[in-house]
Structure formats: structure tokens, C-alpha cells
Amino acid sequence: MLRVALTGPESTGKTTLSEQLAQHYGTLWTPEYARDYLNERELGLAYTLADLEAIARGQLAREDATAARAAAAGLPVVFCDTELLIIKVWAEHAFGTCPEWILGEIERRRYDLILLLGVDIPWEPDPLREHPHLRQHFYGLYRSELSSRLSNFAEISGSAARRLEQACFLIDELLANGAPTS
């Protein structure tokens, strides 16, 4: 089974594209845990480093549960709306550090493909979004991290339809070539 993660700055369409891809391929996707965590606790943007650690654990558990359900159903691919690189970048930005266990988990966890979503779509205000003026900055951080880790990633940009088209092309290639199981 292929694991495909979506990453990138806030308001770049990760959730929308994750849902579209799951529907297109008739499979499952893992929603972002952070949004649920922050809303349930009514934290808004007043989160701590401990909250980011709890979010990371929740994201991993949710991702593993989705992958297990997909594997049991014999599905060829599963999508993850976000991954731990986002937690790393946010922890370092907000608190100047990232817990070692998260860094270790980033190194251990493998995806067959990571889609880095561009900032060429309009910002959509949301009470849980923080930095509309820093999207390009964060995009550069994600791109640099993915490059330095030699991750199999692709940059996705354009309209919603174009993004879906680009992502499907890449995923179809992986499926056709029998990419290794994650």
C-alpha cells in the first residue's frame, strides 16, 4: 500500500486535496488531528509545546489507524492530510525547538510520496490559522527540509483542478511502477 502525505503552509488546500484524492482513488484519508485537538480544548492559537507533542502523537495514531483499515480492505493507497514535518516547523517557529522524539519519528516514518502544496491560492481566514504573510517563508522551510532529507516529494500548484491533476499523475505513476510498501 502506498502512503502519500500532503504538506505545506497554512491555507494551501491540503485538506481539500486529501479528500479529493481519497474520493478519486476510492480509498481512505487521515484528517489533520491538530484542528480537532485545538477545537476540542478551545485553545485557539494559545497552544504550548506540550500541546504540539500531543498533536503529533494524535496525528501518528490517526495515521496508523487509517493505514491499518486501508490495508485490511486491500486498498492500494492512503492519504495523510499533514505529517510531522509541519509539527517540527511550527514547534521551531513558535518555541525555538522541537522535541527529539518528533525528530526521530520524522526520520523513521516513510511516505512513498509527499506532496508539497504551493502558496499560489488565496488565503482563507480561519480562527486556527496564524500567519497569512509568512506562507512563502514556511513554504521555503518545508521545501528545504524535504530536500535535505532526500524525501520523494513533488511540488503541487495551480488551481484546485490543476492540483488534483498533478497529484493523480504522480500517484498513477507510483501505482503503475509498483512502489514499495511503506
JOCORWO-V553363 format. One record per residue. N is the residue number from 1. RES is the residue in one small letter. SS is DSSP state (helix for helix, strand for strand, loop for the rest). PSI is psi as a letter, one per 40 degrees, with the letter a starting at -180 (999 if undefined). Layout:
n & res & ss & psi
N & RES & SS & PSI
N & RES & SS & PSI
This chain:
n & res & ss & psi
1 & m & loop & h
2 & l & strand & i
3 & r & strand & h
4 & v & strand & h
5 & a & strand & i
6 & l & strand & h
7 & t & strand & i
8 & g & loop & i
9 & p & loop & i
10 & e & loop & i
11 & s & loop & f
12 & t & loop & e
13 & g & loop & f
14 & k & helix & d
15 & t & helix & d
16 & t & helix & d
17 & l & helix & d
18 & s & helix & d
19 & e & helix & d
20 & q & helix & d
21 & l & helix & d
22 & a & helix & d
23 & q & helix & d
24 & h & helix & d
25 & y & helix & e
26 & g & loop & f
27 & t & loop & a
28 & l & loop & i
29 & w & strand & i
30 & t & strand & h
31 & p & loop & i
32 & e & loop & h
33 & y & helix & d
34 & a & helix & d
35 & r & helix & d
36 & d & helix & d
37 & y & helix & d
38 & l & helix & d
39 & n & helix & d
40 & e & helix & d
41 & r & loop & e
42 & e & loop & f
43 & l & loop & d
44 & g & loop & b
45 & l & loop & e
46 & a & loop & f
47 & y & loop & i
48 & t & loop & i
49 & l & helix & d
50 & a & helix & d
51 & d & helix & d
52 & l & helix & d
53 & e & helix & d
54 & a & helix & d
55 & i & helix & d
56 & a & helix & d
57 & r & helix & d
58 & g & helix & d
59 & q & helix & d
60 & l & helix & d
61 & a & helix & d
62 & r & helix & d
63 & e & helix & d
64 & d & helix & d
65 & a & helix & d
66 & t & helix & d
67 & a & helix & d
68 & a & helix & d
69 & r & helix & d
70 & a & helix & d
71 & a & helix & d
72 & a & helix & d
73 & a & loop & e
74 & g & loop & f
75 & l & loop & i
76 & p & loop & e
77 & v & strand & i
78 & v & strand & i
79 & f & strand & i
80 & c & strand & h
81 & d & strand & g
82 & t & loop & i
83 & e & loop & i
84 & l & helix & e
85 & l & helix & d
86 & i & helix & d
87 & i & helix & d
88 & k & helix & d
89 & v & helix & d
90 & w & helix & d
91 & a & helix & d
92 & e & helix & d
93 & h & helix & d
94 & a & helix & d
95 & f & helix & e
96 & g & loop & e
97 & t & loop & i
98 & c & loop & h
99 & p & loop & i
100 & e & helix & d
101 & w & helix & d
102 & i & helix & d
103 & l & helix & d
104 & g & helix & d
105 & e & helix & d
106 & i & helix & d
107 & e & helix & d
108 & r & helix & d
109 & r & loop & h
110 & r & loop & i
111 & y & loop & i
112 & d & loop & d
113 & l & strand & h
114 & i & strand & h
115 & l & strand & h
116 & l & strand & h
117 & l & strand & h
118 & g & loop & i
119 & v & loop & f
120 & d & loop & e
121 & i & loop & i
122 & p & loop & i
123 & w & loop & h
124 & e & loop & h
125 & p & loop & i
126 & d & loop & i
127 & p & loop & e
128 & l & loop & e
129 & r & loop & h
130 & e & loop & d
131 & h & loop & g
132 & p & helix & d
133 & h & helix & e
134 & l & helix & e
135 & r & helix & d
136 & q & helix & d
137 & h & helix & d
138 & f & helix & d
139 & y & helix & d
140 & g & helix & d
141 & l & helix & d
142 & y & helix & d
143 & r & helix & d
144 & s & helix & d
145 & e & helix & d
146 & l & helix & d
147 & s & helix & d
148 & s & helix & d
149 & r & loop & e
150 & l & loop & f
151 & s & loop & i
152 & n & loop & g
153 & f & strand & i
154 & a & strand & i
155 & e & strand & h
156 & i & strand & h
157 & s & loop & i
158 & g & loop & a
159 & s & loop & i
160 & a & helix & d
161 & a & helix & d
162 & r & helix & d
163 & r & helix & d
164 & l & helix & d
165 & e & helix & d
166 & q & helix & d
167 & a & helix & d
168 & c & helix & d
169 & f & helix & d
170 & l & helix & d
171 & i & helix & d
172 & d & helix & d
173 & e & helix & d
174 & l & helix & d
175 & l & helix & d
176 & a & helix & d
177 & n & loop & e
178 & g & loop & f
179 & a & loop & i
180 & p & loop & i
181 & t & loop & h
182 & s & loop & 999
